[in-house]
Amino acid sequence: MVRKVSLLLVLLVAFPLVVYLVVRPGDEGTGREVVSVSRSSEPSRRADADLATPAAGVDPARPGAAEERVEVDLEEENSEPSWLTSGQRQWLEGRVLLPANLPRDEKLFVLALEEELGARDLYADPGPATGAWEEPMRYNDGLVSAAEVASDGSFRVALPQDAVSVHLALSGRYLFSRRTQAQSLPAAGTVAIQGELGAWVTGQLQATSAVREE
């Protein structure tokens, strides 16, 4: 009987101590950890939502929606400048001094550029020379305007009405310019441009059997 009473007293004294150690007053660490994890996951959910949200005016479920968006961006990039569409322009007329041994299948453009350039920058790909050959013409990379040269060497190129100077160059199958030619505006008379005769290389790529299988 004495042993049972002693054991009961020990349990009565120890139980409150155990409860105090397990659940201490003011200990809110678990709650704070849950809130912290919840907040750290919010940016990730927002990022996923942004990626899943379609761009304005584009229905991602419609076939060809991505290609249409790319085509719209390219049209905006290649659109004609406002000075050209509004008619606020001046004309520069001139003649290219064609060499006597120039092949008859020459196709030649006069390029009007914003700044002086050498051959490396002129004929880079992409660059101002490649933009002149595209349809529609790509007005970037410093290309202000371009005009195809007639068979007799004459040309007429449109420029902004308020332009006071321009840099000219040639881009053809055979004729090219090592550097641009500075020209003040309006020109006092007919402008003459002389290029250098190069070559137009054509060929056919023969793919190996491994490439054909791909």
BALOGU-619893 format. One record per residue: residue in one letter; x, y, z of N, C-alpha, C in turn. Coordinates in nm, 2 decimals. Example, Ala and Ser with C-alpha at 12.3 -4.5 7.8 and 13.67 -1.06 7.14 Angstrom:
BEGIN
 rest   n.xx   n.yy   n.zz  ca.xx  ca.yy  ca.zz   c.xx   c.yy   c.zz
    A   1.32  -0.57   0.78   1.23  -0.45   0.78   1.32  -0.33   0.78
    S   1.28  -0.22   0.71   1.37  -0.11   0.71   1.29   0.00   0.79
//
This chain:
BEGIN
 rest   n.xx   n.yy   n.zz  ca.xx  ca.yy  ca.zz   c.xx   c.yy   c.zz
    M   0.08  -0.12   0.00   0.00   0.00   0.00   0.09   0.12   0.00
    V   0.19   0.13   0.08   0.28   0.24   0.08   0.35   0.26  -0.05
    R   0.39   0.15  -0.12   0.45   0.16  -0.25   0.36   0.22  -0.35
    K   0.23   0.18  -0.35   0.14   0.24  -0.45   0.12   0.39  -0.43
    V   0.11   0.43  -0.30   0.10   0.57  -0.27   0.22   0.65  -0.32
    S   0.34   0.60  -0.30   0.46   0.67  -0.34   0.47   0.68  -0.49
    L   0.43   0.57  -0.56   0.43   0.57  -0.71   0.33   0.67  -0.76
    L   0.21   0.68  -0.70   0.11   0.78  -0.74   0.16   0.92  -0.72
    L   0.23   0.95  -0.61   0.28   1.08  -0.59   0.39   1.12  -0.69
    V   0.47   1.02  -0.73   0.58   1.05  -0.82   0.52   1.09  -0.96
    L   0.41   1.01  -1.00   0.35   1.04  -1.13   0.28   1.18  -1.12
    L   0.22   1.21  -1.01   0.15   1.34  -1.00   0.25   1.46  -1.01
    V   0.37   1.44  -0.96   0.47   1.54  -0.96   0.53   1.55  -1.10
    A   0.56   1.43  -1.16   0.63   1.43  -1.29   0.55   1.47  -1.41
    F   0.42   1.44  -1.41   0.33   1.47  -1.52   0.33   1.62  -1.56
    P   0.31   1.71  -1.47   0.31   1.85  -1.51   0.45   1.90  -1.57
    L   0.56   1.84  -1.51   0.69   1.87  -1.56   0.70   1.83  -1.71
    V   0.66   1.71  -1.74   0.66   1.66  -1.88   0.58   1.74  -1.97
    V   0.46   1.78  -1.93   0.38   1.87  -2.01   0.44   2.00  -2.03
    Y   0.51   2.06  -1.93   0.57   2.19  -1.94   0.69   2.18  -2.05
    L   0.76   2.07  -2.04   0.88   2.06  -2.14   0.83   2.04  -2.28
    V   0.72   1.97  -2.30   0.67   1.94  -2.44   0.61   2.06  -2.50
    V   0.52   2.13  -2.42   0.45   2.25  -2.47   0.48   2.36  -2.38
    R   0.59   2.44  -2.42   0.63   2.55  -2.33   0.55   2.68  -2.37
    P   0.51   2.76  -2.27   0.44   2.88  -2.30   0.52   2.97  -2.39
    G   0.45   3.03  -2.49   0.52   3.13  -2.58   0.60   3.07  -2.69
    D   0.61   2.94  -2.70   0.69   2.88  -2.81   0.60   2.87  -2.93
    E   0.63   2.95  -3.03   0.55   2.95  -3.15   0.63   2.92  -3.28
    G   0.74   2.85  -3.26   0.84   2.82  -3.37   0.77   2.74  -3.48
    T   0.69   2.65  -3.45   0.62   2.57  -3.55   0.54   2.65  -3.64
    G   0.46   2.74  -3.58   0.37   2.82  -3.66   0.45   2.92  -3.75
    R   0.56   2.97  -3.70   0.64   3.06  -3.78   0.70   2.99  -3.90
    E   0.75   2.87  -3.88   0.81   2.79  -3.99   0.71   2.77  -4.10
    V   0.58   2.74  -4.07   0.48   2.71  -4.17   0.45   2.83  -4.25
    V   0.44   2.95  -4.19   0.42   3.08  -4.26   0.54   3.11  -4.35
    S   0.66   3.08  -4.30   0.78   3.11  -4.38   0.78   3.03  -4.51
    V   0.75   2.90  -4.49   0.75   2.82  -4.61   0.65   2.86  -4.71
    S   0.53   2.90  -4.66   0.42   2.94  -4.74   0.46   3.07  -4.82
    R   0.52   3.16  -4.76   0.56   3.28  -4.83   0.67   3.26  -4.93
    S   0.77   3.17  -4.90   0.88   3.14  -4.99   0.83   3.07  -5.12
    S   0.71   3.01  -5.11   0.66   2.94  -5.23   0.58   3.03  -5.31
    E   0.54   3.15  -5.27   0.46   3.24  -5.34   0.52   3.29  -5.47
    P   0.65   3.33  -5.47   0.71   3.38  -5.59   0.72   3.27  -5.70
    S   0.74   3.15  -5.66   0.74   3.04  -5.76   0.61   3.02  -5.82
    R   0.50   3.03  -5.74   0.37   3.02  -5.80   0.34   3.13  -5.89
    R   0.38   3.26  -5.85   0.36   3.37  -5.94   0.43   3.36  -6.07
    A   0.56   3.31  -6.06   0.64   3.29  -6.19   0.57   3.19  -6.28
    D   0.52   3.08  -6.22   0.45   2.98  -6.30   0.33   3.04  -6.37
    A   0.25   3.13  -6.29   0.13   3.19  -6.35   0.17   3.29  -6.46
    D   0.28   3.36  -6.45   0.32   3.45  -6.55   0.36   3.38  -6.68
    L   0.43   3.26  -6.66   0.47   3.18  -6.78   0.34   3.12  -6.85
    A   0.24   3.09  -6.77   0.12   3.03  -6.83   0.03   3.13  -6.89
    T   0.05   3.26  -6.85  -0.04   3.37  -6.90  -0.01   3.40  -7.05
    P  -0.10   3.39  -7.14  -0.06   3.43  -7.28  -0.05   3.58  -7.30
    A   0.03   3.61  -7.40   0.05   3.76  -7.43  -0.08   3.82  -7.48
    A  -0.09   3.95  -7.47  -0.21   4.01  -7.50  -0.24   3.99  -7.65
    G  -0.36   3.96  -7.68  -0.40   3.94  -7.82  -0.36   3.81  -7.89
    V  -0.30   3.72  -7.81  -0.26   3.59  -7.87  -0.33   3.48  -7.80
    D  -0.40   3.40  -7.87  -0.46   3.28  -7.81  -0.37   3.16  -7.83
    P  -0.31   3.11  -7.72  -0.21   3.01  -7.73  -0.27   2.87  -7.78
    A  -0.40   2.86  -7.76  -0.47   2.73  -7.80  -0.49   2.73  -7.95
    R  -0.48   2.84  -8.02  -0.51   2.85  -8.16  -0.38   2.80  -8.24
    P  -0.40   2.71  -8.33  -0.28   2.67  -8.41  -0.21   2.79  -8.48
    G  -0.08   2.79  -8.47  -0.01   2.90  -8.54   0.00   3.03  -8.47
    A  -0.04   3.03  -8.34  -0.04   3.16  -8.26   0.10   3.21  -8.24
    A   0.19   3.12  -8.21   0.33   3.17  -8.19   0.39   3.22  -8.31
    E   0.37   3.15  -8.43   0.43   3.20  -8.55   0.37   3.34  -8.59
    E   0.24   3.36  -8.56   0.17   3.48  -8.59   0.24   3.60  -8.51
    R   0.27   3.57  -8.39   0.33   3.67  -8.30   0.47   3.71  -8.36
    V   0.55   3.61  -8.41   0.68   3.64  -8.47   0.66   3.72  -8.59
    E   0.56   3.69  -8.68   0.54   3.76  -8.80   0.50   3.90  -8.78
    V   0.42   3.93  -8.67   0.38   4.07  -8.64   0.51   4.15  -8.60
    D   0.59   4.09  -8.51   0.72   4.16  -8.47   0.80   4.19  -8.59
    L   0.82   4.10  -8.69   0.90   4.12  -8.80   0.84   4.23  -8.89
    E   0.71   4.24  -8.90   0.64   4.34  -8.98   0.67   4.48  -8.92
    E   0.66   4.49  -8.78   0.69   4.61  -8.72   0.83   4.66  -8.74
    E   0.93   4.56  -8.74   1.07   4.59  -8.76   1.09   4.64  -8.90
    N   1.03   4.57  -9.00   1.05   4.60  -9.14   0.96   4.71  -9.20
    S   0.88   4.77  -9.12   0.78   4.87  -9.17   0.86   4.99  -9.22
    E   0.80   5.06  -9.32   0.87   5.18  -9.38   0.87   5.29  -9.27
    P   0.97   5.37  -9.27   0.98   5.48  -9.18   0.87   5.59  -9.21
    S   0.84   5.66  -9.10   0.73   5.76  -9.11   0.75   5.87  -9.22
    W   0.88   5.91  -9.23   0.91   6.01  -9.33   0.89   5.97  -9.47
    L   0.90   5.84  -9.49   0.88   5.79  -9.63   0.73   5.77  -9.66
    T   0.65   5.73  -9.57   0.51   5.71  -9.59   0.43   5.84  -9.59
    S   0.48   5.94  -9.52   0.41   6.07  -9.51   0.45   6.16  -9.62
    G   0.55   6.12  -9.70   0.59   6.21  -9.81   0.69   6.32  -9.78
    Q   0.73   6.32  -9.65   0.83   6.42  -9.61   0.97   6.38  -9.65
    R   1.00   6.39  -9.78   1.13   6.34  -9.82   1.19   6.43  -9.93
    Q   1.32   6.40  -9.95   1.39   6.47 -10.06   1.46   6.36 -10.15
    W   1.49   6.39 -10.27   1.55   6.29 -10.36   1.69   6.32 -10.39
    L   1.77   6.22 -10.39   1.91   6.23 -10.43   1.93   6.15 -10.56
    E   1.97   6.22 -10.67   1.99   6.15 -10.79   2.14   6.14 -10.82
    G   2.18   6.04 -10.89   2.32   6.02 -10.92   2.34   5.91 -11.03
    R   2.47   5.88 -11.04   2.50   5.77 -11.14   2.62   5.69 -11.09
    V   2.61   5.56 -11.10   2.72   5.48 -11.07   2.81   5.46 -11.19
    L   2.94   5.48 -11.18   3.03   5.46 -11.29   3.06   5.31 -11.31
    L   2.99   5.25 -11.40   3.00   5.11 -11.42   3.12   5.07 -11.51
    P   3.20   4.97 -11.46   3.31   4.93 -11.54   3.27   4.86 -11.67
    A   3.36   4.87 -11.77   3.32   4.81 -11.90   3.31   4.66 -11.90
    N   3.38   4.59 -11.81   3.38   4.45 -11.80   3.28   4.39 -11.70
    L   3.18   4.48 -11.66   3.08   4.43 -11.56   2.99   4.33 -11.63
    P   2.97   4.22 -11.56   2.88   4.11 -11.62   2.73   4.17 -11.64
    R   2.67   4.12 -11.74   2.54   4.17 -11.78   2.43   4.14 -11.67
    D   2.45   4.03 -11.59   2.35   4.00 -11.50   2.37   4.06 -11.36
    E   2.44   4.18 -11.36   2.46   4.25 -11.24   2.32   4.30 -11.19
    K   2.30   4.30 -11.06   2.19   4.36 -10.99   2.25   4.44 -10.88
    L   2.22   4.57 -10.88   2.30   4.67 -10.79   2.21   4.76 -10.72
    F   2.24   4.79 -10.59   2.17   4.88 -10.51   2.26   4.99 -10.46
    V   2.21   5.11 -10.45   2.28   5.22 -10.38   2.22   5.22 -10.24
    L   2.31   5.22 -10.14   2.27   5.23 -10.00   2.29   5.37  -9.94
    A   2.19   5.42  -9.87   2.21   5.54  -9.80   2.21   5.51  -9.65
    L   2.32   5.55  -9.58   2.34   5.51  -9.44   2.36   5.63  -9.35
    E   2.34   5.60  -9.22   2.34   5.70  -9.12   2.49   5.75  -9.09
    E   2.58   5.65  -9.10   2.72   5.68  -9.06   2.82   5.62  -9.16
    E   2.94   5.66  -9.14   3.05   5.60  -9.22   3.08   5.46  -9.18
    L   3.09   5.37  -9.27   3.11   5.23  -9.25   3.22   5.17  -9.34
    G   3.29   5.07  -9.30   3.38   5.00  -9.39   3.31   4.88  -9.44
    A   3.39   4.80  -9.53   3.33   4.69  -9.59   3.28   4.58  -9.50
    R   3.36   4.56  -9.39   3.33   4.46  -9.29   3.19   4.48  -9.23
    D   3.16   4.60  -9.19   3.03   4.63  -9.13   2.92   4.65  -9.24
    L   2.96   4.69  -9.35   2.86   4.71  -9.46   2.79   4.58  -9.50
    Y   2.88   4.47  -9.52   2.83   4.35  -9.57   2.82   4.24  -9.47
    A   2.81   4.28  -9.34   2.79   4.18  -9.24   2.65   4.12  -9.25
    D   2.63   4.00  -9.20   2.50   3.93  -9.21   2.45   3.90  -9.07
    P   2.35   3.97  -9.02   2.27   4.07  -9.08   2.35   4.21  -9.08
    G   2.31   4.29  -9.18   2.37   4.42  -9.19   2.30   4.51  -9.29
    P   2.34   4.63  -9.31   2.27   4.72  -9.40   2.26   4.67  -9.54
    A   2.36   4.61  -9.59   2.36   4.56  -9.73   2.25   4.44  -9.75
    T   2.25   4.35  -9.65   2.15   4.24  -9.66   2.01   4.30  -9.64
    G   1.99   4.40  -9.57   1.86   4.46  -9.55   1.80   4.52  -9.68
    A   1.89   4.57  -9.76   1.85   4.63  -9.89   1.80   4.53  -9.99
    W   1.85   4.40  -9.98   1.81   4.30 -10.07   1.68   4.23 -10.03
    E   1.64   4.25  -9.91   1.52   4.18  -9.86   1.39   4.24  -9.91
    E   1.29   4.16  -9.92   1.15   4.21  -9.96   1.05   4.18  -9.85
    P   0.99   4.28  -9.78   1.02   4.42  -9.80   1.16   4.46  -9.74
    M   1.21   4.57  -9.78   1.34   4.62  -9.73   1.34   4.63  -9.58
    R   1.45   4.59  -9.52   1.46   4.60  -9.37   1.54   4.72  -9.33
    Y   1.46   4.82  -9.27   1.52   4.95  -9.24   1.58   4.94  -9.10
    N   1.70   4.88  -9.09   1.77   4.88  -8.96   1.92   4.86  -8.99
    D   2.00   4.85  -8.88   2.14   4.84  -8.90   2.20   4.96  -8.96
    G   2.14   5.08  -8.94   2.19   5.20  -9.00   2.15   5.23  -9.14
    L   2.06   5.15  -9.20   2.02   5.17  -9.34   1.90   5.27  -9.34
    V   1.93   5.39  -9.40   1.82   5.49  -9.41   1.73   5.46  -9.53
    S   1.79   5.43  -9.64   1.71   5.40  -9.76   1.80   5.33  -9.86
    A   1.74   5.29  -9.97   1.82   5.22 -10.08   1.74   5.23 -10.20
    A   1.81   5.22 -10.32   1.74   5.22 -10.45   1.82   5.13 -10.54
    E   1.74   5.06 -10.63   1.81   4.98 -10.73   1.86   5.07 -10.84
    V   1.98   5.03 -10.89   2.05   5.11 -11.00   2.00   5.06 -11.13
    A   1.97   5.15 -11.22   1.93   5.12 -11.36   2.05   5.06 -11.44
    S   2.01   5.00 -11.55   2.12   4.94 -11.63   2.22   5.04 -11.69
    D   2.18   5.17 -11.70   2.28   5.27 -11.74   2.35   5.33 -11.63
    G   2.33   5.28 -11.50   2.40   5.34 -11.39   2.33   5.44 -11.31
    S   2.22   5.49 -11.36   2.15   5.60 -11.29   2.07   5.55 -11.17
    F   2.05   5.63 -11.07   1.97   5.60 -10.95   1.90   5.72 -10.90
    R   1.80   5.70 -10.82   1.72   5.80 -10.75   1.68   5.75 -10.62
    V   1.73   5.80 -10.51   1.70   5.74 -10.38   1.63   5.84 -10.29
    A   1.53   5.80 -10.22   1.46   5.89 -10.13   1.53   5.90  -9.99
    L   1.53   6.02  -9.94   1.59   6.05  -9.81   1.50   6.14  -9.72
    P   1.52   6.14  -9.59   1.44   6.23  -9.51   1.45   6.37  -9.55
    Q   1.34   6.45  -9.54   1.35   6.59  -9.59   1.44   6.67  -9.51
    D   1.46   6.64  -9.38   1.54   6.72  -9.29   1.69   6.67  -9.29
    A   1.73   6.57  -9.36   1.86   6.52  -9.36   1.96   6.62  -9.43
    V   2.07   6.64  -9.37   2.17   6.74  -9.42   2.29   6.66  -9.48
    S   2.31   6.53  -9.45   2.42   6.46  -9.51   2.38   6.31  -9.50
    V   2.45   6.23  -9.58   2.43   6.09  -9.59   2.55   6.02  -9.63
    H   2.56   5.89  -9.61   2.68   5.81  -9.65   2.63   5.71  -9.75
    L   2.70   5.70  -9.86   2.65   5.62  -9.97   2.75   5.50  -9.99
    A   2.69   5.39 -10.04   2.77   5.27 -10.07   2.70   5.19 -10.18
    L   2.76   5.09 -10.23   2.71   5.00 -10.33   2.70   4.86 -10.28
    S   2.59   4.79 -10.32   2.58   4.65 -10.29   2.52   4.58 -10.41
    G   2.60   4.50 -10.47   2.56   4.43 -10.59   2.61   4.29 -10.60
    R   2.58   4.22 -10.70   2.64   4.08 -10.72   2.79   4.09 -10.74
    Y   2.83   4.19 -10.81   2.97   4.21 -10.85   3.04   4.33 -10.79
    L   2.96   4.45 -10.80   3.02   4.57 -10.75   3.00   4.59 -10.60
    F   3.10   4.64 -10.53   3.09   4.67 -10.39   3.17   4.79 -10.35
    S   3.16   4.84 -10.23   3.23   4.96 -10.18   3.32   4.91 -10.06
    R   3.45   4.96 -10.07   3.53   4.93  -9.95   3.50   5.02  -9.83
    R   3.45   5.14  -9.86   3.40   5.23  -9.76   3.29   5.32  -9.81
    T   3.21   5.37  -9.72   3.10   5.46  -9.76   3.15   5.59  -9.81
    Q   3.07   5.66  -9.89   3.11   5.79  -9.95   3.02   5.90  -9.89
    A   3.08   5.99  -9.82   3.00   6.10  -9.76   2.94   6.19  -9.86
    Q   2.82   6.24  -9.84   2.75   6.33  -9.94   2.67   6.43  -9.86
    S   2.69   6.56  -9.88   2.61   6.66  -9.82   2.48   6.68  -9.89
    L   2.38   6.72  -9.82   2.24   6.74  -9.88   2.19   6.89  -9.86
    P   2.12   6.94  -9.96   2.09   6.88 -10.09   2.22   6.88 -10.18
    A   2.23   6.79 -10.27   2.34   6.78 -10.35   2.34   6.89 -10.46
    A   2.46   6.94 -10.49   2.48   7.05 -10.58   2.45   7.01 -10.73
    G   2.47   6.88 -10.75   2.45   6.83 -10.89   2.43   6.68 -10.88
    T   2.46   6.62 -11.00   2.45   6.47 -11.00   2.56   6.41 -10.93
    V   2.53   6.31 -10.84   2.63   6.25 -10.76   2.69   6.13 -10.83
    A   2.82   6.11 -10.83   2.88   6.00 -10.90   2.94   5.91 -10.79
    I   2.92   5.78 -10.81   2.97   5.68 -10.72   3.04   5.57 -10.80
    Q   3.16   5.53 -10.75   3.24   5.43 -10.82   3.27   5.32 -10.72
    G   3.24   5.20 -10.76   3.27   5.08 -10.68   3.38   5.00 -10.73
    E   3.40   4.89 -10.67   3.51   4.79 -10.71   3.44   4.66 -10.76
    L   3.51   4.60 -10.86   3.45   4.48 -10.92   3.50   4.36 -10.84
    G   3.40   4.28 -10.80   3.43   4.16 -10.73   3.38   4.04 -10.80
    A   3.33   3.94 -10.73   3.28   3.82 -10.80   3.15   3.77 -10.73
    W   3.07   3.70 -10.80   2.95   3.64 -10.75   2.96   3.49 -10.76
    V   2.98   3.42 -10.64   3.01   3.28 -10.64   2.88   3.21 -10.62
    T   2.85   3.11 -10.70   2.73   3.02 -10.69   2.77   2.88 -10.69
    G   2.69   2.79 -10.63   2.73   2.65 -10.63   2.61   2.57 -10.57
    Q   2.64   2.44 -10.55   2.54   2.35 -10.50   2.61   2.27 -10.39
    L   2.54   2.26 -10.28   2.59   2.18 -10.16   2.55   2.04 -10.18
    Q   2.65   1.95 -10.17   2.63   1.81 -10.18   2.63   1.75 -10.04
    A   2.52   1.71  -9.99   2.51   1.66  -9.85   2.56   1.51  -9.85
    T   2.62   1.47  -9.74   2.67   1.34  -9.72   2.55   1.25  -9.69
    S   2.57   1.12  -9.69   2.46   1.02  -9.67   2.41   1.04  -9.52
    A   2.50   1.07  -9.43   2.46   1.08  -9.29   2.36   1.20  -9.27
    V   2.39   1.31  -9.34   2.30   1.43  -9.34   2.17   1.40  -9.40
    R   2.17   1.33  -9.51   2.05   1.29  -9.58   1.96   1.21  -9.50
    E   2.02   1.12  -9.42   1.94   1.03  -9.33   1.87   1.11  -9.22
    E   1.93   1.22  -9.17   1.87   1.30  -9.07   1.75   1.38  -9.13
//
